[in-house]
């Protein structure tokens, strides 16, 4: 908790326009560090993009829900 309190928010919105490729945004629905609204906003700024919210996952779904993350990535790359 102390580490979290010392972290400054990461602001990426000003650099989003530099991204010119389809982007997959993955977010855990139970993330207590970064709100899902941040990823929704990011996905809106990144057309074309896709937001996948992994239900029940926290801040690091790649660790806690790796199968669901892999499935989302595989599905995204079959679309793109």
Secondary structure, DSSP 8 states (H G I E B T S, - for coil): -HHHHH------GGGGGG--S-EEEEEETT-SSS-HHHHHHHHHHSSSEEEEEETT--S-HHHH-HHHHHHHHHHHHHH-
